[in-house]
Amino acid sequence: MILMKDIVRDGDPVLRSEAKQVTFPLSEEDQKLAADMMEYLVVSQDPEQAKKYGLRAGVGLAAPQVGVSKMMAAVLVPSEDPEKASPFTDVIINPVIISNSVQPGALLEGEGCLSVDEDVPGYVPRHDRITLRYQNLDGETKKVRLRDYPAIVCQHEIDHLHGILFYDHIDKEHPFTAPEDTVMFE
């Protein structure tokens, strides 16, 4: 199981590198990596388990964050309604945003990252809606439209695959200024 000690921290060069494309069929090593990343998210979102293992809760985990420079990330966006399924859960491999809204979106409290230990305040402007193309664990090409929080989470994880960290998007001069038409989420 991936633990906090296994997560690469800000300053490690792997977090600033362009990740490599993943080939199919997946190797056993890549299958295990995908399963381990998703397991981290599932366990970290369970308060009792997270406390037991000392995990920070996460909604996404990219391969570079565990020291593997490959185009792969696990995403598990929790449902706001416990009776409903997650609005988006999958391991996204070789993901590409093929279209996006002009309208920006951002989280009111800003973003955090398992690889960044300190709080970096400020709005992180992203696209409110995206169309994402990726391969799943079986190598099938998927295309999904995401909006609001799931879209923001996927953009954060895809940034990791290109050596970008969330705070790179924050306006250093005016961290809490967002474009007028920005959709803000809690």
C-alpha positions as CSV (number, residue, x, y, z in Angstrom):
1,M,0.0,0.0,0.0
2,I,1.2,3.5,-0.8
3,L,1.8,5.5,2.3
4,M,2.6,9.2,2.8
5,K,6.4,8.4,3.0
6,D,6.1,7.0,-0.6
7,I,4.7,10.2,-2.0
8,V,7.3,12.4,-3.7
9,R,7.5,15.9,-2.3
10,D,7.9,19.3,-4.0
11,G,11.5,19.8,-5.1
12,D,12.0,16.3,-6.5
13,P,12.8,16.6,-10.2
14,V,10.3,13.9,-11.2
15,L,7.5,16.4,-10.4
16,R,8.8,18.8,-12.9
17,S,9.4,16.3,-15.7
18,E,7.2,15.4,-18.7
19,A,5.9,11.9,-18.1
20,K,6.3,9.2,-20.7
21,Q,3.4,7.6,-22.6
22,V,2.2,4.3,-21.3
23,T,2.1,1.3,-23.7
24,F,-0.5,-1.4,-23.9
25,P,-1.1,-4.1,-22.9
26,L,-0.2,-2.8,-19.4
27,S,2.8,-4.5,-17.8
28,E,2.2,-6.2,-14.4
29,E,4.2,-3.3,-12.9
30,D,1.9,-0.7,-14.4
31,Q,-1.2,-2.7,-13.4
32,K,0.1,-2.8,-9.8
33,L,0.9,0.9,-9.9
34,A,-2.7,1.7,-11.1
35,A,-4.2,-0.5,-8.4
36,D,-2.0,0.9,-5.6
37,M,-2.8,4.5,-6.6
38,M,-6.5,3.9,-6.6
39,E,-6.2,2.0,-3.3
40,Y,-4.5,5.0,-1.7
41,L,-7.4,7.2,-2.7
42,V,-10.1,4.8,-1.4
43,V,-8.3,4.3,1.9
44,S,-7.4,8.0,2.3
45,Q,-11.1,9.0,1.9
46,D,-12.1,6.7,4.8
47,P,-11.5,8.8,7.9
48,E,-10.8,5.8,10.2
49,Q,-8.5,4.1,7.7
50,A,-6.7,7.4,6.9
51,K,-6.0,8.0,10.6
52,K,-4.8,4.4,11.0
53,Y,-2.3,4.7,8.2
54,G,-1.5,8.4,8.6
55,L,-2.8,9.4,5.2
56,R,-3.8,12.8,3.9
57,A,-7.1,12.5,2.0
58,G,-6.7,12.7,-1.8
59,V,-9.1,12.8,-4.8
60,G,-6.3,12.2,-7.3
61,L,-2.8,10.7,-7.4
62,A,-0.6,10.9,-10.5
63,A,2.3,8.4,-11.1
64,P,5.0,11.1,-10.9
65,Q,3.8,11.7,-7.3
66,V,5.0,8.2,-6.4
67,G,8.2,8.6,-8.4
68,V,7.1,7.0,-11.7
69,S,7.3,9.3,-14.7
70,K,4.4,7.8,-16.7
71,M,1.2,9.3,-18.1
72,M,-1.1,7.7,-15.5
73,A,-3.2,9.0,-12.7
74,A,-5.9,7.6,-10.4
75,V,-9.0,9.9,-9.8
76,L,-11.7,9.3,-7.2
77,V,-14.0,12.2,-6.8
78,P,-16.3,11.5,-3.9
79,S,-20.0,12.0,-4.3
80,E,-21.6,14.8,-2.2
81,D,-24.6,12.4,-1.7
82,P,-23.6,9.1,0.0
83,E,-26.4,7.4,-1.8
84,K,-25.0,8.2,-5.2
85,A,-21.9,7.0,-7.1
86,S,-18.8,9.1,-7.6
87,P,-19.2,11.7,-10.4
88,F,-15.9,10.4,-11.8
89,T,-13.7,7.5,-10.8
90,D,-11.1,5.9,-13.1
91,V,-7.4,5.4,-13.7
92,I,-6.7,7.8,-16.6
93,I,-3.8,6.7,-18.9
94,N,-2.3,8.9,-21.6
95,P,-5.0,11.6,-20.9
96,V,-5.5,14.5,-23.2
97,I,-8.0,17.4,-22.8
98,I,-9.4,17.6,-26.3
99,S,-11.7,20.6,-25.7
100,N,-12.5,23.0,-22.9
101,S,-14.9,25.8,-21.9
102,V,-13.8,29.4,-22.1
103,Q,-15.4,29.9,-18.8
104,P,-12.9,29.4,-15.9
105,G,-13.6,27.6,-12.7
106,A,-11.7,27.6,-9.4
107,L,-12.1,26.3,-5.8
108,L,-12.9,28.9,-3.2
109,E,-10.4,27.5,-0.8
110,G,-7.7,27.1,-3.4
111,E,-6.1,23.7,-4.2
112,G,-3.8,21.4,-2.2
113,C,-1.6,18.6,-3.3
114,L,-0.3,15.5,-1.6
115,S,3.2,16.4,-2.9
116,V,3.1,19.9,-1.5
117,D,3.3,20.0,2.3
118,E,2.8,23.7,2.8
119,D,-0.5,25.6,2.2
120,V,-0.2,27.8,-0.9
121,P,-3.1,30.3,-0.8
122,G,-4.8,31.6,-3.9
123,Y,-7.2,30.8,-6.6
124,V,-6.1,28.3,-9.2
125,P,-8.0,29.2,-12.4
126,R,-8.8,26.2,-14.6
127,H,-11.5,25.4,-17.2
128,D,-15.0,24.8,-15.8
129,R,-15.8,22.2,-18.4
130,I,-13.5,19.8,-20.3
131,T,-13.7,16.9,-22.7
132,L,-11.2,14.3,-21.7
133,R,-9.8,11.5,-23.8
134,Y,-7.8,8.7,-22.1
135,Q,-7.2,5.0,-22.1
136,N,-8.5,2.8,-19.3
137,L,-6.7,-0.1,-17.8
138,D,-7.8,-2.4,-20.7
139,G,-6.4,0.1,-23.2
140,E,-9.9,1.2,-24.4
141,T,-10.1,4.8,-25.5
142,K,-12.7,6.7,-23.4
143,K,-14.1,10.2,-24.0
144,V,-15.9,11.9,-21.1
145,R,-17.2,15.4,-20.5
146,L,-16.6,16.7,-17.0
147,R,-17.6,19.9,-15.3
148,D,-17.1,21.7,-12.1
149,Y,-15.1,19.8,-9.4
150,P,-14.4,16.6,-11.4
151,A,-13.0,18.7,-14.2
152,I,-10.8,20.6,-11.8
153,V,-9.4,17.4,-10.3
154,C,-8.6,15.9,-13.7
155,Q,-6.8,19.1,-14.8
156,H,-4.8,19.1,-11.6
157,E,-3.7,15.5,-12.2
158,I,-3.0,16.0,-15.9
159,D,-0.8,18.9,-14.9
160,H,1.3,16.5,-12.8
161,L,2.0,14.5,-16.0
162,H,3.4,17.6,-17.6
163,G,5.6,18.8,-14.7
164,I,3.2,21.5,-13.6
165,L,2.1,22.1,-10.0
166,F,-1.1,23.8,-8.9
167,Y,0.6,26.9,-7.5
168,D,2.1,27.6,-10.9
169,H,-1.3,28.9,-11.9
170,I,-1.8,31.2,-9.0
171,D,-1.4,34.9,-9.7
172,K,1.6,35.9,-7.5
173,E,0.6,39.6,-7.4
174,H,-3.1,39.0,-6.7
175,P,-3.6,35.4,-5.5
176,F,-7.3,35.9,-4.6
177,T,-8.3,37.7,-7.8
178,A,-10.1,35.6,-10.4
179,P,-11.5,36.6,-13.8
180,E,-15.1,38.0,-13.5
181,D,-16.9,35.1,-15.0
182,T,-15.1,32.4,-12.9
183,V,-17.4,29.7,-11.5
184,M,-16.3,29.2,-7.8
185,F,-16.8,25.9,-6.0
186,E,-16.5,24.9,-2.4
